[in-house]
Structure formats: C-alpha cells, structure tokens
C-alpha cells in the first residue's frame, strides 16, 4: 500500500479553508484545543517547532491529596504503532509527504529500552562473576608424571557446559542466530530493542 501524500494547496480541487497572515494565535482560555483529521496532520516550519507542557499542576491548597488529573499533568504522550524520530539519507526514496525531503527515508535503527538493557547487562556481569568463581573453585587439572604436561580434568566439562547454556540464553535475548554465522536475527526478538520506535542516525 502506497503512503498517503496530501496534495499541495494550489492543486487540491475539493473545498478547503486557507488562513494566511503574518502571525496566527490560537488560544483556549479555559479548556482545550482539539485537532482532528481523517487522514493526516502535517506540521512544517521554516525554523523550529516546540511542544511545551507545564511541569507543575497549579497548586490547590484546599486539597488533602493529589487528584488523578494532577498525576497526569505535564506529560507529552506520543502513541502510535510506528514512531520515527529523525530521517536517514536516501536519494532514491521519496518520503515523507510534508516538505521537500525526497533525499531522506524512514530510519531502521531501533530505540533501546533502558530498563531491559540494564537487566541484560546485569545478567551479563553476573555471568562473568560466575565464570570467575567457577574458575577459582571448580577448575581442575589431571596430574601427570614428572616432566609431562598436565591436562584439564574431564570434570570441568560439566560446569563449563552449564555455563555455555547460560551464555546461549544471553545470545537468545540478543537475537543472535547461531545457524547463520552468529549474525543478528530479527530485531523484534531482541529483548531491549523497541518494537515501535525507530531513530535516525
């Protein structure tokens, strides 16, 4: 399915409203400003675009507890199945619909989930510590006749194989494919990569 691209203002043939001035100010004194569209909403500026929220809810000294409205105050929420931050360069792809950006494409890099990454790194460090403990406590060698080299004991195989299985679990969390030269598998299978948010390089 092709991406929807709105027609330019001077090419659109249906009814439309054009507001044009040196400056426009929209202000809702008491309640909200709501924008709805059947297909798309585009924001474009020759300079910058800012979204600001008040970090503090207006104080109310008559309240003894924080209300649900106050708990939700000062949030900026973006909810979509696919969220792209920034664009990557690609002179062969014409996208997105707003502005002259035909030299860019949607990014493929996944955003990192901070808590999931911290858990993964914690497990990795725990595994390193376990390896050090096992080498210190469990590694053994078979004695040899004087003048001959000693060899690792066969008893090492048990705890080393257990350690190898734990390493494989970390590889599974990273979505590493051992059947294809240990290449990275589908990013959706990595525990700490976002399935919805992608970031431009």
C-alpha positions as MATLAB code, in Angstrom:
seq = 'XXXXXXXXXXXXXXXXXXXXXXXXXXXXXXXXXXXXXXXXXXXXXXXXXXXXXXXXXXXXXXXXXXXXXXXXXXXXXXXXXXXXXXXXXXXXXXXXXXXXXXXXXXXXXXXXXXXXXXXXXXXXXXXXXXXXXXXXXXXXXXXXXXXXXXXXXXXXXXXXXXXXXXXXXXXXXXXXXXXXXXXXXXXXXXXXXXXXXXXXX';
ca = [
       0.000    0.000    0.000;
       1.454    3.343   -1.074;
       1.965    6.069    1.515;
      -0.700    8.754    1.555;
       0.669   12.088    0.266;
      -1.601   15.151    0.620;
      -1.967   17.314   -2.455;
      -0.440   20.774   -2.465;
      -2.785   23.621   -1.511;
      -2.866   25.007   -5.052;
      -3.631   21.564   -6.528;
      -6.428   20.408   -4.230;
      -9.808   20.573   -6.009;
     -12.220   19.984   -3.121;
     -13.405   22.583   -0.595;
     -10.718   23.846    1.771;
     -10.111   26.746    4.157;
      -6.904   28.764    3.886;
      -5.872   31.059    6.742;
      -2.932   33.245    5.804;
      -1.432   36.070    7.853;
       1.843   37.418    9.190;
       1.023   35.813   12.528;
      -1.659   33.461   13.883;
      -2.524   32.946   17.545;
      -4.917   30.254   18.782;
      -5.715   30.343   22.494;
      -8.190   28.295   24.532;
      -8.693   30.344   27.714;
     -10.426   27.707   29.787;
     -10.359   24.282   28.173;
      -8.552   22.642   25.232;
      -7.586   22.922   21.570;
      -8.518   19.784   19.631;
      -7.318   18.956   16.118;
      -8.841   16.046   14.205;
      -8.190   14.754   10.710;
      -9.493   11.849    8.657;
      -6.109   11.133    7.030;
      -3.123   13.153    8.186;
      -1.977   16.224   10.104;
       1.222   17.908    8.963;
       3.320   20.456   10.856;
       6.063   22.278    8.995;
       8.132   25.313    9.988;
      10.959   27.209    8.362;
      12.567   27.442   11.795;
      11.731   25.330   14.836;
       8.706   23.595   16.355;
       8.293   23.498   20.149;
       5.941   21.495   22.340;
       5.877   22.682   25.941;
       3.922   21.496   28.967;
       3.810   22.978   32.433;
       5.818   20.682   34.727;
       3.733   21.613   37.766;
      -0.027   21.471   38.246;
      -1.464   24.755   39.573;
      -1.442   24.437   43.383;
      -4.688   23.959   45.257;
      -4.265   24.457   48.985;
      -7.758   23.144   49.680;
      -6.860   19.590   48.610;
      -5.556   16.969   51.014;
      -4.495   14.513   48.285;
      -3.255   14.613   44.687;
      -6.034   14.031   42.154;
      -5.793   11.827   39.044;
      -5.782   14.985   36.906;
      -2.766   16.288   38.809;
      -0.921   12.980   38.420;
      -1.355   13.166   34.638;
      -0.205   16.785   34.447;
       2.905   17.800   32.495;
       3.056   14.741   30.201;
       3.859   14.602   26.483;
       2.439   11.380   25.048;
       3.048   10.005   21.542;
       1.097    6.831   20.855;
       1.404    5.084   17.505;
       2.194    1.578   16.198;
       5.250    3.040   14.425;
       7.186    6.025   15.788;
      10.109    7.510   13.821;
      12.484   10.114   15.253;
      14.577   11.730   12.539;
      15.205   10.546    8.980;
      18.063    8.725    7.248;
      19.528    9.881    3.953;
      18.449    8.053    0.804;
      18.397    9.893   -2.519;
      16.312    7.128   -4.120;
      13.279    7.306   -1.849;
      10.583    9.978   -1.883;
       9.120   10.237    1.584;
       7.530   11.720    3.760;
       4.646   13.752    2.381;
       5.381   17.122    4.056;
       8.186   19.303    2.703;
      10.962   18.762    0.218;
      12.589   15.727    1.822;
      12.970   13.328   -1.107;
      16.610   12.695   -0.116;
      15.546   11.007    3.136;
      13.994    7.714    4.211;
      12.453    6.395    7.400;
      15.082    5.170    9.918;
      15.604    1.492   10.737;
      17.619    1.752   13.966;
      15.598    0.618   16.987;
      15.316    2.701   20.129;
      16.774    0.992   23.203;
      14.537    0.130   26.154;
      16.562    1.360   29.115;
      15.230   -0.960   31.831;
      15.501   -4.022   29.605;
      19.082   -3.132   28.628;
      20.054   -2.629   32.276;
      18.643   -6.064   33.112;
      20.537   -7.653   30.228;
      23.831   -6.011   31.219;
      23.260   -7.017   34.857;
      22.768  -10.640   33.811;
      25.902  -10.447   31.648;
      28.018   -9.127   34.518;
      26.578  -11.763   36.846;
      27.634  -14.393   34.337;
      31.195  -13.045   34.232;
      31.361  -13.152   38.020;
      30.057  -16.715   37.989;
      32.743  -17.693   35.475;
      35.444  -16.215   37.703;
      34.066  -18.113   40.717;
      33.885  -21.370   38.771;
      37.448  -20.981   37.510;
      38.624  -20.314   41.037;
      36.609  -23.029   42.799;
      35.962  -25.745   40.230;
      38.646  -25.734   37.556;
      40.953  -28.691   37.973;
      43.714  -30.435   36.051;
      44.786  -34.024   35.842;
      48.144  -34.686   37.375;
      50.879  -36.009   35.133;
      54.116  -37.852   35.538;
      57.056  -35.595   36.376;
      58.329  -33.945   33.209;
      54.996  -34.327   31.341;
      52.337  -31.625   30.787;
      49.235  -31.579   32.941;
      45.822  -31.601   31.212;
      42.385  -30.228   32.108;
      40.293  -32.634   34.077;
      37.225  -34.146   32.451;
      35.203  -32.946   35.453;
      35.485  -29.396   34.073;
      33.160  -30.343   31.228;
      30.091  -30.419   33.464;
      30.227  -26.880   34.850;
      31.602  -25.468   31.565;
      28.645  -26.891   29.659;
      26.256  -25.361   32.184;
      27.977  -22.029   31.726;
      27.753  -22.379   27.931;
      23.979  -22.873   28.211;
      23.660  -19.640   30.186;
      25.695  -17.790   27.565;
      23.330  -19.131   24.918;
      20.365  -17.679   26.844;
      22.012  -14.245   26.648;
      22.558  -14.745   22.924;
      18.880  -15.591   22.556;
      17.984  -12.333   24.333;
      20.246  -10.509   21.867;
      18.564  -12.298   18.933;
      21.815  -13.833   17.678;
      21.314  -16.576   15.092;
      23.879  -19.374   15.655;
      22.740  -21.167   12.491;
      23.750  -18.269   10.251;
      27.290  -17.438   11.310;
      26.123  -15.828   14.577;
      24.538  -12.937   12.697;
      21.940  -10.661   14.287;
      18.445  -12.035   13.852;
      15.166  -10.094   13.576;
      15.356   -7.011   15.810;
      11.864   -7.683   17.201;
      13.350  -10.690   19.012;
      15.900   -8.628   20.944;
      14.673   -8.052   24.499;
      15.885   -4.449   24.848;
      15.007   -3.012   21.420;
      11.732   -1.173   20.952;
       9.272   -2.743   18.547;
       7.644    0.621   17.780;
      10.261    3.429   17.991;
      12.979    3.871   15.390;
      15.664    6.588   15.455;
      17.526    8.281   12.606;
      21.315    8.099   12.546;
];
